[in-house]
Amino acid sequence: MNIVAVVGPTATGKSDLGVELALALGGSAAQLSATRPNAGTPGAQIINADAYQLYRGMDIGTAKVTYTERRGIVHHQLDVLDVSEDSSVAAYQASARADLDAIAAAGDRAIVVGGSGLYVRALLDEMNFPGTDPQVRARIEERAERLGTRAMYNELKGADPAAAESIGTSNVRRMIRALEVIELTGDLYSANLPKQEYVRPALTIGLDYDRAALDARVEKRVDIMFERGLLDEVKGLAELGMGRTAARAVGYAEVLAHLAGDISLDEAREQIVTNTRRLTRKQMGWFGRDPRIVWLDGASSDVLGAALEAVERADHGVITPQPEGPVRRSLGS
């Protein structure tokens, strides 16, 4: 029985499809047996793979599924961190893979849902996490602050060109981590980058949308977030003390800037729309490079039916990636 992952850009309806799939595939072992079609029939449970939905209280701005919207399906990896904590992909991998073990032991199917590509791959793919050393990290961070991002990029490029190409020229945090791993292990950081090899049998379904339609969905989603109380949510979390990771989430960073008096509320809203659209391009750039993904039209009137057909084929050993859709043509290049 394959793990099923539902991925794609923000605002494509991944959470809804994940719940619908879980219900169609038998619900959850934690539900009363009367709610399941046949006694002993495998059910399904969901594992979150959205980095910011890990945080308690970050509900509206992440479009986290409510208890009602979960429709009785057990969800894992939601609300497991305080906003003051920094998230860790390595910690997520260990915890979420333990969830996979527990779900398999219950005889259920795991459905992974999320748009954080690194978290999805950490859970499903061959991906190792070397240790860390605070002293080495501090020394490299000091050098980065003193010399600047460009110098650190050039240093990484000289030590590991493949890692530099993968990380790019602006992500200084990942540059520092790469240089730390190189120093600690004596090996290339790129040797530890994720491989497109599932550690367990899996099917990954991607939701595809026309670019203009997706942009419109993003704007509507932001409107709904403000209507539901995003401003008050961020105020409350700010009082608790948001850590570096939580505070930089799209939707939260912009409202925090407004609360600090740096921008107006209208400007915050506009920036959230712009930055969310930019995020969708980044997400599709990530997922669009994975040839294993079976892409479905998110706007289809029967996307659930298409997903179930893909699951059935995969369970019989047939996984056929679909022809390139409009979002991948416009965003994935």
C-alpha positions in Angstrom: 0.0 0.0 0.0 1.6 3.2 -1.2 2.0 6.3 0.9 0.1 9.1 -1.0 1.5 12.7 -1.0 -0.5 15.7 -2.1 1.8 18.6 -3.0 1.8 21.8 -5.0 1.8 25.5 -4.6 -0.1 27.4 -1.9 -3.9 27.9 -2.5 -4.3 24.9 -4.8 -6.6 23.0 -2.4 -4.2 20.4 -1.1 -5.7 20.2 2.4 -9.2 19.7 1.1 -8.1 17.0 -1.4 -6.1 15.2 1.4 -9.2 15.0 3.6 -11.4 13.8 0.7 -8.8 11.2 -0.2 -8.6 9.9 3.4 -12.4 9.7 3.6 -12.6 7.9 0.2 -9.9 5.5 1.2 -11.7 4.4 4.4 -11.4 7.1 7.0 -9.2 6.6 10.0 -8.5 3.7 12.4 -9.2 6.1 15.2 -12.8 6.6 14.0 -15.6 4.4 15.3 -15.8 1.2 13.3 -19.4 2.1 12.4 -18.1 4.9 10.3 -16.0 2.6 8.2 -17.5 0.9 5.2 -16.1 -2.6 6.0 -14.6 -3.9 9.2 -10.9 -4.5 8.8 -10.7 -2.3 5.7 -7.6 -0.2 5.7 -8.2 3.5 6.6 -6.1 6.6 6.1 -4.5 9.2 8.3 -2.9 12.5 7.3 0.6 13.8 8.0 1.1 17.5 7.6 4.2 18.6 5.6 3.7 22.4 5.8 6.5 23.9 7.9 4.4 26.6 9.4 1.4 24.5 10.3 3.7 22.8 12.8 3.2 25.8 15.0 0.4 26.2 17.6 -1.6 29.3 17.1 -0.5 29.9 13.5 -3.9 28.9 12.1 -5.5 31.6 10.0 -2.3 32.7 8.2 -1.4 29.2 7.3 -4.9 28.1 6.3 -4.6 25.2 8.7 -7.5 22.8 8.6 -9.9 23.3 11.5 -11.1 20.4 13.6 -14.4 20.6 11.8 -12.7 20.6 8.4 -10.7 17.5 9.3 -14.0 15.5 9.3 -12.8 13.0 11.8 -9.6 12.2 10.0 -6.6 11.9 12.3 -4.0 14.6 11.4 -0.3 14.4 12.5 2.3 17.1 12.7 -0.1 19.9 13.4 0.4 22.2 16.5 3.6 20.5 17.7 5.8 23.6 18.2 5.5 26.8 20.1 6.0 29.9 18.0 9.1 30.8 20.0 10.8 27.6 18.8 12.8 27.3 15.6 11.7 24.4 13.3 14.1 21.7 12.2 13.8 19.6 9.1 15.8 16.9 10.8 13.5 16.8 13.8 10.5 16.8 11.6 11.9 13.9 9.6 12.4 11.8 12.7 9.0 12.6 14.2 7.0 12.3 11.0 8.7 9.0 10.0 7.7 7.7 13.5 4.1 8.7 12.5 4.5 6.7 9.3 5.5 3.6 11.3 2.5 4.0 13.7 0.1 4.5 10.8 1.4 1.4 9.0 1.2 -0.6 12.3 -2.5 0.4 12.5 -3.0 -1.0 9.0 -3.9 2.4 7.6 -2.5 4.4 4.6 -0.5 7.6 5.2 -1.5 10.6 3.2 1.2 13.4 3.3 -0.2 16.9 2.6 1.9 20.1 2.3 3.6 22.6 0.2 7.0 22.7 2.0 9.1 20.8 -0.5 12.0 20.2 1.7 9.8 18.7 4.4 8.0 16.5 1.9 11.3 15.2 0.6 12.8 14.8 4.1 9.9 12.5 5.0 9.6 10.5 1.8 13.1 10.5 0.2 16.6 9.4 0.9 17.9 12.3 2.9 20.5 12.5 5.6 21.2 15.2 8.2 24.8 15.5 9.4 25.3 16.7 13.0 26.1 20.3 14.0 28.7 22.0 16.2 27.8 25.3 17.8 31.4 26.5 17.8 32.0 25.8 14.2 28.6 27.3 13.3 29.3 30.5 15.3 32.7 30.9 13.6 31.1 30.7 10.2 28.2 33.0 11.1 30.7 35.6 12.3 32.6 35.3 9.0 29.3 35.7 7.1 28.4 38.8 9.0 31.8 40.3 8.5 32.4 39.4 4.9 28.8 39.4 3.5 26.7 37.0 1.4 28.6 37.3 -1.8 31.9 36.3 -0.2 30.2 33.3 1.5 28.7 32.2 -1.7 32.1 32.4 -3.5 33.6 30.4 -0.6 31.0 27.7 -0.9 31.3 27.7 -4.7 35.0 27.0 -4.3 34.5 24.2 -1.8 31.4 22.6 -3.4 30.1 24.0 -6.7 27.1 21.7 -6.8 26.0 22.9 -3.4 26.4 26.5 -4.3 24.3 26.0 -7.4 21.6 24.3 -5.5 21.5 26.9 -2.7 21.8 30.0 -4.8 23.3 33.4 -4.1 20.9 34.8 -1.5 20.2 32.1 1.1 23.0 32.8 3.6 21.6 30.6 6.2 21.9 27.5 4.0 25.3 28.6 2.9 26.5 28.7 6.5 25.0 25.2 7.1 26.7 23.8 4.0 30.1 25.2 5.0 29.5 23.8 8.5 28.8 20.3 7.2 31.8 20.4 4.9 34.1 21.4 7.8 32.6 18.8 10.2 32.4 15.8 7.8 35.3 16.5 5.4 32.8 15.6 2.7 30.9 17.6 0.1 27.6 19.1 1.3 26.0 18.1 -2.0 26.6 14.5 -1.1 24.0 14.9 1.7 21.4 16.6 -0.5 18.2 14.7 -1.0 18.0 12.1 -3.6 14.9 11.5 -5.6 14.5 8.0 -4.2 11.5 7.1 -2.0 12.5 5.3 1.2 9.0 3.6 1.2 6.7 2.9 -1.7 4.9 6.2 -2.5 2.8 8.1 -5.0 3.1 11.9 -5.2 0.2 13.8 -6.6 0.6 17.5 -7.6 -2.2 20.0 -8.0 -1.8 22.1 -11.1 -3.6 25.4 -11.8 -3.6 28.0 -14.5 -1.4 30.9 -13.4 -4.1 33.6 -13.6 -6.5 31.4 -11.7 -4.0 30.6 -9.0 -3.2 34.3 -8.6 -6.9 35.0 -8.1 -7.1 32.2 -5.6 -4.2 33.6 -3.6 -5.9 37.1 -3.5 -9.2 35.6 -2.3 -7.4 33.5 0.3 -5.7 36.6 1.7 -9.0 38.4 1.9 -10.5 35.5 3.8 -7.6 35.4 6.2 -8.1 39.1 7.2 -11.9 38.5 7.5 -11.2 35.6 9.9 -8.9 37.7 12.1 -5.4 37.4 10.9 -4.5 40.8 12.5 -5.6 39.6 15.9 -4.0 36.3 15.5 -0.6 37.9 14.8 -1.0 40.3 17.7 -1.6 37.5 20.1 1.4 35.5 18.8 3.7 38.5 18.9 2.8 38.9 22.6 4.0 35.3 23.2 7.3 36.1 21.5 7.7 34.7 17.9 11.0 33.0 17.1 13.0 33.7 14.0 11.4 30.9 12.0 7.7 31.6 12.8 8.2 35.4 12.4 9.3 35.1 8.8 6.3 33.2 7.5 4.4 34.9 4.7 1.4 36.6 6.2 3.0 36.9 9.6 6.1 38.9 8.7 4.1 41.5 6.9 1.6 41.9 9.7 4.4 42.1 12.2 5.9 45.0 10.1 2.5 46.7 10.3 2.3 46.3 14.0 5.8 47.7 14.3 4.6 50.8 12.4 6.7 50.2 9.4 3.8 49.8 6.9 0.1 50.4 6.8 -2.4 47.6 7.0 -3.3 48.0 3.4 0.4 47.8 2.5 0.7 44.6 4.6 -2.2 43.0 2.7 -0.7 44.0 -0.7 2.6 42.6 0.3 1.1 39.3 1.6 -0.6 38.9 -1.8 2.6 39.6 -3.7 4.8 37.5 -1.5 2.3 34.6 -1.5 2.3 34.7 -5.3 6.1 34.7 -5.3 6.0 31.7 -3.0 3.8 29.8 -5.4 6.4 30.3 -8.1 9.1 29.0 -5.8 7.1 26.0 -4.8 6.3 25.1 -8.4 10.0 25.5 -9.2 10.8 23.0 -6.5 8.0 20.5 -7.3 8.2 21.0 -11.0 11.7 19.5 -11.1 10.5 16.1 -9.7 9.6 13.8 -12.6 7.9 11.3 -10.3 4.9 13.6 -9.5 1.6 12.8 -11.1 0.0 16.2 -11.9 -3.7 16.8 -11.8 -5.8 19.8 -12.8 -6.8 21.4 -9.5 -9.7 23.1 -11.2 -11.2 19.9 -12.5 -14.7 19.1 -11.3 -13.6 15.6 -10.4 -10.0 16.0 -9.1 -10.8 13.5 -6.4 -11.8 10.9 -9.0 -8.6 11.5 -10.9 -6.6 11.2 -7.6 -8.3 8.0 -6.7 -7.5 6.6 -10.1 -3.9 7.5 -9.7 -3.8 5.8 -6.3 -5.4 2.6 -7.7 -2.8 2.6 -10.6 0.1 3.1 -8.2 -1.1 0.4 -5.9 -1.0 -1.9 -9.0 2.5 -0.8 -9.8 1.7 1.8 -12.5 2.7 5.4 -11.9 2.4 7.6 -15.0 3.3 11.3 -14.6 0.9 13.4 -16.5 1.7 15.8 -19.4 2.9 19.2 -18.4 0.1 21.5 -17.2 -0.3 25.3 -17.3 1.2 26.1 -14.0 4.4 24.1 -14.6 4.8 25.7 -18.0 4.5 29.2 -16.6 6.1 28.7 -13.2 8.4 25.7 -13.4 10.7 27.0 -16.1 
